[in-house]
């Protein structure tokens, strides 16, 4: 910096500091108390010192807002961020990752299990280390979950450019690989001066804790700036206790919603993940009982009610059950609570066939409440339910509608129980495998799955015996989340067994956190259902009139096809493991897994073509000019579903 921008200024005896255009913030003066006291720290040390000072309230007790950080070190984060992490490890423990995407997914799983009250950190080197976390950022964004991503970045000075792993944009030198985070982050900043964290970190935290704007925050750290020092105000590092705010609804919105509900004869509730994040489980159950309204749930909302709650029916939509989907087709009003109403929930908006159908949406996010001509209630789920219930008074939905809901539930439950019961068939189905484990599970066992065909089978078979025991990732449908996300959930809930259902395809995509779970003593029970490839997409391939190609391993054009020995692979990472060949053997193996003192992997061959019945439309591309007879049949199904879609924006 030139001398014209820097000079010595003396204020009071024995006190001097550097003044520059860029460092004017250091001259902040308290009206009462004189000059603000400062402490000289590197940017990296100041960053972690600030994060450690942030606290949260969990069950009435103060706890760290940032309970830990995952890291894979490389150039760009090891020299400065890495040293600061090591020095502060007693207050902010660090964990070694094995892949940048998976370690961030673990942090996301942790945040979901903690209902967004705690936030994990993930830091990577520059280049591929950083871009490996972009997928995880998208998972967090899609699921409205917080994580703080700290990727290393290129030099702010640009003197060494181009540096190792730098991606150069010839027409925009300010862009780096980290700009890829912008579309998948709720908050993004690049730190090019050490004092910039004074403004950036508080903003990032507020975004991650905001129920209406929650998502990942990415702060790209220029690697030279990490080591630069600055005189930070001491007050910046004072302890701050955060509590997630509850958004209260506007009375006029409540009145409009109540008017719609009172005019309905066949209402349903669609409960989403927002019910869990709001901790509104009891309010939901009371509301349903008081107003006699059957409750369905999204995939992300499962666990907000137990299977024994008399008003809980089942999951709704393309992954849901025939009971809820039958109700949704005839309902005249859906009260959607804490859900973004994604296509798998709405059956691509073809699930609501009643011409008089109305939609009321309760959500903290304005964007979600206004979808598809909904009557919006911008509100926290718990507060919204309380206010709507007060305004409804003693109003109840007709009893014949509730009786129909129970009849539908009992009939579909009987079907699922039969399809998932014990079997002697040579290769059991996914449903058989899930049923075998479910029958032997404790009420407190937490089930985890993500992406692919297993989600739909687990959704139907695994009826929560206890609240908050169903955790999945379906906002982004991310293959590879299963084991990594489960690790984070186990870290958040160490006293409960965490059970992972993963297909062979997802296992091959991301399995290194088996090793993480062993070395960090975070026991998981992992059920690997090996059906010979990406068979749920093989199913879609066939359903659209195509032929088996690549998805099925046997149709993957492999000249030397060999099947993976998952048992020995898991053992090589330190886990206990075994292979079973029947549901009875699986039940016995699960009991051994429960008794194990470390991660236990059970592998079972499953049927690649046998699925529980689907009862909702889901729009996916279909050839408009059929080539084969199967194409023509697929097009007929497509057009039938499209004709029932609700029109709206």
N, C-alpha and C positions, 0 to 999 in steps of 0.2 A: 504494500500500500504506500502511496507517495507521501512525502512529508507534509504536503499541503492539506492532507486529510487527517493527519495524526499529529497531535501535539500534547504536551504535558500540561495539565491543568491542576492547580493546587487549591483545594477547598479545605479550610481549617488547617490548623497546625498538624503536620505529620501525616496528612492524608492526601494522596494523589492517585490519579488513575488516567487511563488513556481515553480520550474522547474521539470518536469518529462518527461519520454519517451513519455507518452501519451499526454502531454500538450505542446509539442514543438511548436505547431502552435501559441501559445500566444507570442512567441519571434519574430514574424514577424516584421521586421524593415523596415521603409520607407528609401529609399536612401536619400531623402530630407525631413527632418522634425524630425529626431531623433526617439525615441521609440514611438510606436503607443499607443495612449491613449486607456484605457480600461474602461469598466463598469461591475461591478459584478452583475450578475443576475442569478436566477434559470433558468434551461433549459426551463421550461414551459414559464416563462416570456419572455425570449429571443426569443423563437419561435414566440410568438404573436407580440412582438415588431417589429421583422423583417417583418412579414407578413403585418403588418399595414403600413410599410414604402414602400411597393410595390404599384405602381400606374399604371394606364392604360389611354389611350386616347380614349374617346368616343365622336363622333361628334365634334372633335376639342377641347374638354375640358378634363382636368385631373380629374380622378375619382379613387377610390380605386380599386385595382386589386381584392382584396378579400372583397366583400361588406357585408359578413355576415357568420355566422357559425351556423350549426345545431348541437345540442348535446342531447344525452341521457346519463346522468351521472350514474356512478357506480364505483365500486372499479377499479382502474386502470386509471381513468381520472378525477375523481371529486376533489380529494384533491389538485392536483397541476395544471393540465391543467384547471380545473374548476375555481380555484381561479384566475388564470391569465386572463381567459376569462372575469370573473366578473369585474376585475380591469380595463380592457381595453375596456369595452363594449361601451363606448362613441365613440370609433374609429372603433370598429369592433363588431357590434351588434350580440348578440346571440339569437337563437330561440330554443324553446323546441320541440324536436321531440316526436313522439308517437310510432314509430317503426324505428329501425335503417335503414332498407332497404328503407322505404318510405321517410325518411328525406333526404337520399342520392339521391333518385330519384328526389326529389324536387330540390335539388341543380343542378342536371343534366338538368332538364327542364329549370332552370334559365340560365344555361350556353348556352344552345341551343338558347333560345330566344335572348340572348345577343350576339349571333354569336361568342362565345368563347372569347370575350373580357374581361369578368369577370368570376371569379372562386369562387364557394362556397366551404366551409369547412364543413366536417361532422366528429364529434368525438364520439367515443363510449367507453364503458368499455371493459375489456378483455373478452375472452370466447365467449358466444353466442351473446353478443352485437356486437362484432367485426365481427363474421362470418355472422351475419345478413346482413352486408353491402357487402358481396362478390357478391351477385346477382346484386346489384347496380353497383359495379365496372365492372361487365361483360357488363351491359347495356352501360356504358360510353365507355368502350373499343370498343364494337361493333359499336357504333355510332361516334367514333372519337371525344369524348367530354371530357372536362377537369373537374375534381373534385379532391380536396385534401382530402384524407381520413386519419384521425389520430386515429387509434384504440389504446387503451391501450394494453400493453403487460406485460409479466411476469417480474420478477425481474432480472436485469442484473447480480446481485451478486449471484443469485441462492440460497442464504442462506435459505429462507423460503420454498424452493421447497418441494413438489408440492403445489402450492398455489391454492386457490379456483378458479375453472373453468379452470385450466391449463390442456391442453391436452398433455400428455406425450408420446413422441416417444422413446421407450426403447433403440433404437439403434442410436438415434441422439438427444442428449440433447439440441442442439442449435435450434431445430425446435419447433415452437409453432403453435397454431391455426392460427395465422396470416400468416403463410406460404401459406395458402390457397389463399391469395391475389396475389401471384406471377404470376400465369398464366393469371390473369385478370387485371393486372396493367401494365402500360407503364413504370412506375418507382416504384421501391420498395426498401425501406431501413428500417433497424431496428436500432434505436438509443440506443446504450449501453454505451455511454459516452456523457456528455453534450456538449463538443466541436465539436462533429460530425455534428451538425446541420449547422456549418459554411460551410461545403462542401456540405451537402445533400440538404438543402433548395434551394439554387440557381439552382442546377441540376434539382430538381423536377419542379421548375417553368419554366425552359427552355423547358422541355419536354412538359408540359401542354400548353405552348404557341407556340410550334413548329407545324406549319400546316401540316408538313409531318410525324409527330410522335405523334400527339396530342392524349391524353387519360388520364385515371386516374393516379394519383400519390398516393401511399400509404406509409406513414411513420409511422411505428409501434413504439410506444413510451414506452420503458421499464419504468414501473411505479416508480421505485426507482430513476431512472435517471432524471425524470421530476423535482424532487425537489432538485437535486444537483446543486450547484452554480459553476460558472466559470467566469473568467475575460474576457469578450468578447470585441473584438476591437470595438470602437465606430463607425468606418466607416462601420461596418456591418449593422448598423441601419440607415444609411443615406438614404434619399428618392431616389428611383430608378423608373424611368418612363419607362414602357415597351410598345413597339409597335410591333404588330405581323408582322413578315417579310413576304415579298412577294417573292416567288421562281420564278426566271426568267428562261425561257427555253433556252436550247442550240440551236443555229441557225441551226445546222445540223438536229436536231430532228424536228424543224419547217419545214424545207425544205422537209423532208421525208413525214411528215403528209400532207403538201400541195400537194405534188405529188399524194398521194392517193386520196385526196378529189377532185382534178381536173379531175381525171380519172373516177369519179363516175357519174352516171346518175340519181340515185334514193337515195340520201343521207338523213339521218335523224340525228337529234341531240338528245342525251339522257342526260338530265340535272339532276345532283344529288345534294345532300346536300352541296357539295363543292362550288357550285355556290352561295348558300346563305352565307356560311361562308366567302367567298371571297368578298361578296357584289358586285357581278358581274351581277346583274339583268339587268341593263341598257345595259351593253356590250353584253349580250346574245341576248336581243331583237334587238339591232342594227345589230349584226352579222347575225341573222336569216333573217332579212329584206334585208340587203345588198346582201347576197349570196343566198337568196330565198330557204332556207332550213327549212322544218317543224320541230318543236320542240316537243319532248315527254319528260316526266320526270319520275324519280323514285318516289316512295312514299315519300322518304325523301327530294326530290327536289321540291315537289309541293309548290307553292307560289312564285317561282322564276319568274313567268309570270302570268298575270291576264287572266281571261277567255275571255276578250275582245281583247287581243293581237292577231292580225291576223295570227301570225305564231305559236301560241301555239295550239297544237292538244289535247293532253290528257296524262294521265299516261300510262305507258307501262308495260307489263308483266303480271304475274299471278294475281295481284290485279288490273291490268290496264283495259283499255277500248278497245272495239272492233276496234275503229278507229286507235289507235296507234299500236295495235297488228297486224292489217291488213297491215299497212305500214312496220312494222318490218319484217314481213314474206317475203316481196318482196324487201326490201332495199338492195342495193349493198355496202353500207358503213354507219356505225354508228360512229358519233363523240361523244364519251362518255366524259362528262366533270364533274369532281368532284364526281364520283361514284365508289364504289367498285364492281359494277356489280354482285350483289348477285343474287341467283337463282330466286327470285320472280321478279326481273327486267328482267332477260334474258329468263324467261320461262324454267329454268334449261338448258339453252343454246339450246333449241329447237325452239326458236322464230325466228331464222334467217335461212330461208330455201333457200335463193338464193345461188346457188353454187359459185357465184363470190363474196360473201360477204367479206368485209374487215372491220377491226375495228381500229379506232384511239382513243387512250385514253389519256386525259389530266388530270393529277392529281399531287398533290404535293408529293404523296407517291410513291416511286419507285415500291413497291410491287403491288400496284393497277394498275399501268400503263402497266405492262408486262403480265397481265392475258390473256389467250386465244389468243395467237399469235397476240396481238395488236401491232400496231405501237405506241411506247411510246412518250409522250411529258411530261416530268417532269416539271410541272409549276403550279403556281397559276392560278386559273380559269380566273380571270380578265385579267391578263397579257397575258396568253396563247391565249385567244380569240383575244386580240388586235394584237398580233404578227402574228397569223395565218391569220387574216383578212388583215393585211398589205401585207403579202406575197401572198395572193390570188388575191389581186388587185380588178379588176372589174368582176372576175369570178362569175357566177351565176349557180345554178342548173336549169335544164330544167323546164319550167313553167308548162308543163302538169303534172309533178310529184307533184308540189305544188297544182295545181287544184284538183288532185285526193285526196290529203290530206284534203283539205277543204271539199270536198264532203263526205269523210269518217267521218270527224268530225261532220258535220251537221246531217248526218243520225244517228250516234250513240247518239249524244246529244238529238235528238228527242226521241229516244228509252228510254233513261234514264229519261228524263223529264216526259214521259208518265208513266213509272213505279214508279216514285217517287211523282207523283201528288196526289191531294186529292182523298180520297177513302172512301167508306162506308162499306168496308169489316169488319167483326167482329174483327179480329186481324190484324192490319196493319203490313206490312213488315218493316224490318230495313230501306229500301229505302224510304218507305212512311214517317217514323218518321223523318229521316234526311231531306227529302224534305220539310216537314212542318216547321221545324225550319229554314232551309236555306231560304225559301221564305220570312221569317219575320226578317231575320238577317240584321244588318247594315254592310256596306262594311268593317268596321274596326274590326268586331267581329272575334276573333281568335278561330278556331276549334281545338280540341285536342282529339286524340283517340290513341289506341294502342292494338295490339294483337287481335286475334279472328276475327269473321266475320264482325264486325262493320267497321273495317278498309277498307275492300274492298268496302263496300257500301258508306262510307263517301268519299272515294277517287273518286268514280264515280259521286256522287251527288253534293258534295260541291265544286263548281268551284270558286276559289278565285276571289273575286270582287276587292281585293286590294292586293298589294304585301305583302308577309310575314305574311299571316293570316292563314296559315295551318301548324300546328305543330303536329307531331306524333312520335311514337317510333316504328320503324320496323326493326332496325338493330338486336335487340335481341328478338323482339316480346314478350315483358315482360308484362304478365298479372299483373295488379295492378299498372302500371305506370300512368294510365289515370288521376286519381284525384291528386296524388302526383306530377306528372310532371306538370299538369295544375296549381297547386299552385305556383310552381317555375316560370312558364311563366307569371302568373298574377303579381308576385312580380317584375318581370322584366319589365312588360308592364302594369302598374297600371291604365292607362287611357283608356284601351280597355277592352271590355267584353270578357271573356274567357269562351268558351262553350265546355263542356266535354260530349262526347258520351261514355257510358260505359255499358257493358252487366251485367246481374245479376251475372254471374260467377266471373268476375273481381271485381265487387262491393263487393262481399262476401270475396274475397281474401284480399282486402286492401281498407278500407274506412275511416280510422281514420283521414285523412287529411281534411275531411269535418269539423271536430272539429277544426283543425289547422286553416283552412280558416276563421272560425268564430272568434276565439279568437285573431287572428292577423289582422282582418278586411281586408281580401283579398277575395272579393266576386267572387264566381264562379257560373256559371249556369250549372247544371249537369242533363243530360238526361239519366235516367236509362231505358234501353230497356230490359224488362224482358221476355225472351223467354223460360224459364224453364230449364236452364242448360247450359252446354258447347255445344251449338247446332251447332257451325261451325265444331267442331271436331266430333260431332255426324254425321254431313253431310259427313265428310271424312270417318268416320267409315262405313257408308252405301255405299259410293262410291267405297270402296275397297272390297265390297262384304260381309262385316260383318253384324252383327245384333246389334240393339241398346242395349248398355250395359254401365251403369255407367255415361256416358256423359250426357244423358238425365235424368233429375231428376226423371222422372216417371219410368225409368229403372235402378235406382240406388240402388236397393235392400233395400230401406228404408221401415221399418215396420210401421213408424209413420210419413209419409210425410206431412209436412206443408209448405206452401209457405210464404216467408218473406214479412212482411209489411214494404217495403222500405220507405214509406212516414213517418211513425211514427219513424222508426229507425233514419232517417235523422233529424227529429225534436228533437229527444232526444239529438242530438249533437249540437243543437242550430240553425240549419238551418231552413229556410222556406221551406215548401215542400207541394206537392199535387200529387194526382193520377188522371190521365186522361184515357179515354177509346177510344178516336178517334183522328184522325189527326186534326180535326177542334178544338177540345178541347185542343190539344197540342199547336196549333197556338196561341190560346187565353192565355194559361198558359205561353207561352214563353214571351208574351208581359208583363205579370205581373212580370215574372222573371227579365225582363230588368229594370223594375221600382223598383225592390226590392233594399233595402240598404244593404243586406247581402246575403250570399250564398243561392241559391234557387235550390231545387232538384225536378225534375218532373219525375214521374214514369209512364210508359206506357207498357201494355202487347203487345208483338209483336209476329209475326208468326215465328215459329221455323224451318220451312221447305221451306221458300220462299226467293229466292236470285236473285240478278241481274245475268245476264248471264256471265259465265266465258269464256274467249276466248284465253287462253294460257295454255300450258302444265305446270305442276309442278310435278317434280319427287318426289314420296314418296313410301315407301316400299310396295310391292305387292307380294302376295303368288305366287311363281313360279310353284307350283303344285296345281291348283284350287281344292277346296273341294266342292264348291257349284256352281250353275249356275251364281250367281252374282259375285263370285270370277273369273270365267272364263271371264265374260264381262269386269271386272276391269283389268284383265291381258291383254286383247286385247287392251284396251285404253292405258295401260302402254307401251306396246310394240310399239304401233303406235307413241307415243310421243318420246320414246327412239330412234326410227329409224331416227328421224329428228334432233337429237342433234348434235351440231357442235363439231367436234373432236378437242381437244386441251388440254393444261394443265392449 
